């Protein structure tokens, strides 16, 4: 009998220990997984709308926990810390706690649903919220799809009953990976040429360039910067207006609305002219009632600015610490030679991409979400920043990608799904130190401070994209290590780009 008691006590201690190993957040998440309800509906290709319901009992329990914590930590006049009546604490801090708790409930319940139901999402959800009209602008409230940070301003806990909210998510397609070991790759004999040095010198000059106003009456050229008054209408409804907006004289996207044909319409025009474009509001536009509607953009051009690239003169040469053009070109040659191994490795990475694209049965439908396309655009932008490409060149390439057909970015998206699955199966992770190392290199190449680059990436919600890019490159490197590599001459070197629309792998650091 005594032995049985010891056995039972030991089992109880093991259970207690396992429970203690779970943090408060983990226990709360497990509780949510058991209680939260979800209704899911397909609303498009690789897209679902989730209606998530958090029971009142969960909200009340969390609110009580928060009030108890505040009562323990905050001092209420007239009472010792931890002794104030709960009702008084609620009256004094309830609104602040409710605002914080609503955000926490939405995010944690979303995580609970996706983990419990194994919903493999791509990127963050877009929440469907009711937004009041802007101050000073009469009108009715409207439903809009907003990213989590913006949406939280419009979500409040109900006074009674459950918390119910809706969101739209992009989901990963189902597919099988090809064999990943022993991929046949070719290592080219790459050498730095005079042409390569010329391109690097041009890039260096463009970084030092600036936009300058053009003389009155001068015709607009492609990629000029236009200062305009912009008005976008759909029928009799005005969607967007902005005075002194800055647009590039090329096809681009303004606030989610494509301005296709802007470059063709603007080139040859002058300040004072008006350009009119017909467009169509995308099916993924933030305001559902405007989706797929025909629209018109009226653009009154006020001023024209053009990128002025410095001359390769004595002053410029001395500004970069050289005494002659020959010395400068020699310096660039040496720097590029130092990156020779990285150039070769970049080509091997591109071949890995090509292999995965060719051997993975995964079709990206033409109606793919524009938000997924934007992921590919931002990913390309991060790569260009790592390579030290000028902001003007980056902006131009991003506009081209945004306004191109979805099929042209299908390979980018296909690779994103493939690497997501490989990372999950092989548990590939990226450390904070690795992320900071790349940010530091971007700052050096863009001639910016580290903290400024990181802040800009964070504000634009691009740190996650940087993380994904680094993770994907780690996977590429792993597959290169496990590949069968053969040497080839420079003339027989494989293409650095898998195929049209395919991803050009970022430069290794």
VENRA-V959331 format. One record per residue. RES is the residue in one small letter. SS is DSSP state (h for helix, s for strand, l for the rest). OMEGA is omega in degrees with one decimal (999 if undefined). Layout:
[[RES	SS	OMEGA] [RES	SS	OMEGA]]
//
This chain:
[[x	l	-179.9] [x	h	179.0] [x	h	179.4] [x	h	179.2] [x	h	179.6] [x	h	179.9] [x	h	179.6] [x	h	179.9] [x	h	179.9] [x	h	178.7] [x	h	178.9] [x	h	179.6] [x	h	179.5] [x	h	178.5] [x	h	178.2] [x	h	-179.5] [x	h	178.9] [x	h	179.7] [x	h	179.8] [x	h	-179.7] [x	h	176.3] [x	l	176.9] [x	l	177.4] [x	h	179.8] [x	h	-179.9] [x	h	177.9] [x	h	178.7] [x	h	179.5] [x	h	178.0] [x	h	177.2] [x	h	178.1] [x	h	180.0] [x	h	-179.9] [x	h	-169.8] [x	h	-171.6] [x	l	179.3] [x	s	-179.3] [x	s	170.5] [x	s	-175.1] [x	s	176.4] [x	s	176.7] [x	s	-179.0] [x	s	179.5] [x	s	-179.6] [x	l	179.1] [x	l	179.6] [x	s	177.4] [x	s	169.5] [x	s	-179.6] [x	s	170.6] [x	s	-172.1] [x	s	-178.2] [x	s	176.4] [x	s	-176.2] [x	l	180.0] [x	h	-178.0] [x	h	178.4] [x	h	-179.8] [x	h	-178.7] [x	h	179.3] [x	h	179.8] [x	h	179.1] [x	h	178.8] [x	h	177.9] [x	h	-179.5] [x	h	178.9] [x	h	178.0] [x	h	-179.6] [x	h	179.0] [x	h	179.8] [x	h	179.5] [x	h	-171.1] [x	h	-176.3] [x	l	177.4] [x	l	176.5] [x	l	-178.6] [x	l	178.8] [x	l	-177.6] [x	l	172.1] [x	l	-179.3] [x	l	180.0] [x	l	-176.6] [x	l	-177.7] [x	l	177.5] [x	l	-177.3] [x	h	-179.1] [x	h	178.7] [x	h	177.0] [x	h	179.8] [x	h	179.7] [x	h	-175.9] [x	h	-173.3] [x	h	-172.5] [x	h	-177.9] [x	h	179.7] [x	h	179.4] [x	h	-179.2] [x	h	179.1] [x	h	179.5] [x	h	-177.1] [x	h	179.7] [x	h	177.8] [x	h	-178.6] [x	h	-179.4] [x	h	-179.6] [x	h	-176.0] [x	h	-177.6] [x	h	178.5] [x	h	176.2] [x	h	177.7] [x	h	-179.4] [x	h	-178.8] [x	h	-176.4] [x	h	177.9] [x	h	-177.2] [x	h	-175.8] [x	l	177.3] [x	l	176.0] [x	l	-176.2] [x	l	-175.5] [x	s	175.7] [x	s	-179.8] [x	s	-178.7] [x	s	176.5] [x	s	170.1] [x	s	-175.5] [x	s	178.6] [x	s	-174.8] [x	s	176.0] [x	s	-175.4] [x	s	178.0] [x	l	177.3] [x	l	-179.6] [x	l	179.6] [x	l	179.7] [x	l	179.1] [x	l	-179.1] [x	l	179.6] [x	l	-178.9] [x	l	174.8] [x	l	-178.9] [x	s	176.5] [x	s	180.0] [x	s	172.9] [x	s	-176.9] [x	s	173.4] [x	s	-172.5] [x	h	-175.4] [x	h	179.5] [x	h	-175.7] [x	h	-176.2] [x	h	178.9] [x	h	-175.0] [x	h	180.0] [x	l	178.7] [x	l	175.4] [x	l	177.5] [x	l	177.8] [x	l	174.2] [x	l	-178.3] [x	l	-175.4] [x	l	171.1] [x	s	-179.7] [x	s	176.6] [x	s	-179.5] [x	s	176.2] [x	s	176.3] [x	s	-177.2] [x	s	170.9] [x	s	-175.5] [x	s	-179.8] [x	l	175.8] [x	l	177.6] [x	l	179.6] [x	l	178.5] [x	l	177.8] [x	l	174.7] [x	l	174.3] [x	l	-173.6] [x	l	179.7] [x	l	177.9] [x	l	177.3] [x	l	-179.2] [x	s	179.9] [x	s	177.3] [x	s	177.7] [x	s	-177.6] [x	s	174.4] [x	l	-174.0] [x	l	177.4] [x	l	178.5] [x	l	-178.5] [x	l	175.9] [x	h	178.8] [x	h	177.1] [x	h	179.0] [x	h	177.3] [x	h	-179.6] [x	h	179.9] [x	h	177.5] [x	h	177.4] [x	h	178.4] [x	h	179.1] [x	h	178.2] [x	h	-178.5] [x	h	177.6] [x	h	179.6] [x	l	-177.6] [x	l	178.0] [x	s	177.8] [x	s	-179.1] [x	s	179.4] [x	s	176.4] [x	l	178.9] [x	l	-179.0] [x	l	178.8] [x	l	-179.9] [x	l	-175.9] [x	l	179.8] [x	l	174.3] [x	l	179.0] [x	l	178.2] [x	l	172.6] [x	l	177.3] [x	s	-176.0] [x	s	172.3] [x	s	-167.3] [x	s	162.5] [x	s	-172.2] [x	s	175.8] [x	s	179.1] [x	s	-178.4] [x	s	171.7] [x	s	-172.2] [x	l	177.9] [x	l	-176.5] [x	s	175.4] [x	s	-177.0] [x	s	-176.5] [x	s	168.8] [x	s	176.5] [x	s	175.1] [x	s	178.3] [x	s	173.9] [x	s	178.9] [x	s	179.0] [x	s	175.2] [x	s	179.5] [x	l	176.8] [x	l	175.7] [x	l	-177.5] [x	s	178.2] [x	s	178.5] [x	s	177.0] [x	l	176.4] [x	l	-178.0] [x	s	-178.2] [x	s	173.7] [x	s	-178.4] [x	l	-179.0] [x	l	-178.7] [x	h	-178.9] [x	h	-178.8] [x	h	-178.1] [x	h	-174.5] [x	h	-177.1] [x	l	-178.7] [x	l	176.8] [x	l	-178.4] [x	l	174.3] [x	l	-176.5] [x	l	178.8] [x	l	175.7] [x	s	177.7] [x	s	179.3] [x	s	-179.3] [x	s	170.4] [x	s	-177.9] [x	s	178.8] [x	s	-179.1] [x	l	-175.6] [x	l	-179.3] [x	l	178.6] [x	l	-177.3] [x	l	-173.4] [x	l	-179.9] [x	l	-172.9] [x	h	-175.0] [x	h	-179.3] [x	h	-174.2] [x	l	175.9] [x	l	178.0] [x	l	174.5] [x	s	-177.6] [x	s	178.7] [x	s	177.7] [x	s	175.4] [x	s	-172.1] [x	s	176.3] [x	s	-174.8] [x	s	178.6] [x	s	-175.5] [x	s	178.7] [x	s	176.7] [x	s	-176.8] [x	s	178.6] [x	s	178.7] [x	s	-179.8] [x	l	-178.4] [x	l	175.7] [x	l	175.1] [x	l	-177.5] [x	l	-177.0] [x	h	-179.4] [x	h	179.7] [x	h	-178.3] [x	h	179.8] [x	h	-179.5] [x	h	178.0] [x	l	172.8] [x	l	179.2] [x	l	-178.5] [x	l	-177.5] [x	l	176.7] [x	h	178.7] [x	h	178.7] [x	h	179.4] [x	h	179.5] [x	h	176.4] [x	h	178.0] [x	h	178.8] [x	h	178.5] [x	h	-179.6] [x	h	179.0] [x	h	-178.7] [x	h	175.3] [x	h	179.3] [x	h	179.4] [x	l	-176.8] [x	h	179.4] [x	h	178.4] [x	h	177.7] [x	h	178.0] [x	h	-178.4] [x	h	177.2] [x	h	177.5] [x	h	177.1] [x	h	176.5] [x	h	179.4] [x	h	177.3] [x	h	175.5] [x	h	176.9] [x	h	-178.6] [x	h	178.6] [x	h	-178.0] [x	h	178.9] [x	h	-175.9] [x	h	-172.3] [x	h	176.6] [x	l	179.9] [x	l	-177.1] [x	l	179.8] [x	l	175.9] [x	l	-177.7] [x	l	-177.5] [x	l	-178.3] [x	l	-175.7] [x	l	-178.5] [x	l	177.8] [x	h	177.8] [x	h	176.6] [x	h	175.9] [x	h	179.5] [x	h	176.8] [x	h	178.9] [x	h	179.9] [x	h	-178.7] [x	h	177.7] [x	h	178.4] [x	h	-179.9] [x	h	179.4] [x	h	179.5] [x	h	-179.3] [x	h	177.3] [x	h	178.4] [x	h	-178.2] [x	l	177.9] [x	l	178.5] [x	l	-177.5] [x	l	-179.5] [x	h	179.2] [x	h	179.0] [x	h	179.4] [x	h	-179.1] [x	h	-179.8] [x	h	-177.5] [x	h	179.0] [x	h	178.1] [x	h	178.6] [x	h	-179.3] [x	h	-177.8] [x	h	-175.2] [x	h	177.8] [x	l	179.1] [x	l	-177.9] [x	h	-178.8] [x	h	-176.4] [x	h	176.0] [x	h	-177.7] [x	h	179.6] [x	h	176.8] [x	h	-177.8] [x	h	178.4] [x	h	177.7] [x	h	179.3] [x	h	178.6] [x	h	-178.6] [x	h	-177.7] [x	h	175.6] [x	h	-178.6] [x	h	178.4] [x	h	-179.8] [x	h	179.2] [x	h	-177.2] [x	h	-175.4] [x	h	175.6] [x	l	179.4] [x	l	-177.7] [x	l	178.6] [x	l	-177.9] [x	l	177.1] [x	h	179.3] [x	h	178.3] [x	h	178.7] [x	h	-179.9] [x	h	178.2] [x	h	178.9] [x	h	177.5] [x	h	178.4] [x	h	178.6] [x	h	176.2] [x	h	-179.7] [x	h	179.7] [x	h	-176.2] [x	h	-179.5] [x	l	179.7] [x	l	-179.1] [x	l	176.6] [x	l	-179.6] [x	h	-175.5] [x	h	179.2] [x	h	178.2] [x	h	-179.4] [x	h	179.5] [x	h	179.9] [x	h	177.1] [x	h	-179.9] [x	h	-178.9] [x	h	-179.5] [x	l	178.3] [x	l	-177.3] [x	l	176.5] [x	h	178.9] [x	h	177.1] [x	h	176.4] [x	h	178.2] [x	h	-179.1] [x	h	178.6] [x	h	179.1] [x	h	178.9] [x	h	-179.9] [x	h	177.6] [x	h	175.7] [x	h	177.7] [x	h	177.9] [x	h	-179.4] [x	h	177.9] [x	h	-179.7] [x	h	175.8] [x	h	179.0] [x	h	-177.0] [x	l	-174.9] [x	l	169.9] [x	s	-172.6] [x	s	176.0] [x	s	-179.0] [x	s	177.4] [x	s	178.5] [x	l	-179.0] [x	h	-178.5] [x	h	-177.8] [x	h	-175.4] [x	l	180.0] [x	l	178.7] [x	l	178.7] [x	l	-179.9] [x	l	-172.8] [x	l	178.9] [x	l	-176.1] [x	l	-178.4] [x	l	-177.0] [x	l	-174.9] [x	l	172.9] [x	l	-172.5] [x	l	-177.9] [x	l	-179.0] [x	l	178.5] [x	l	176.1] [x	l	999]]
//
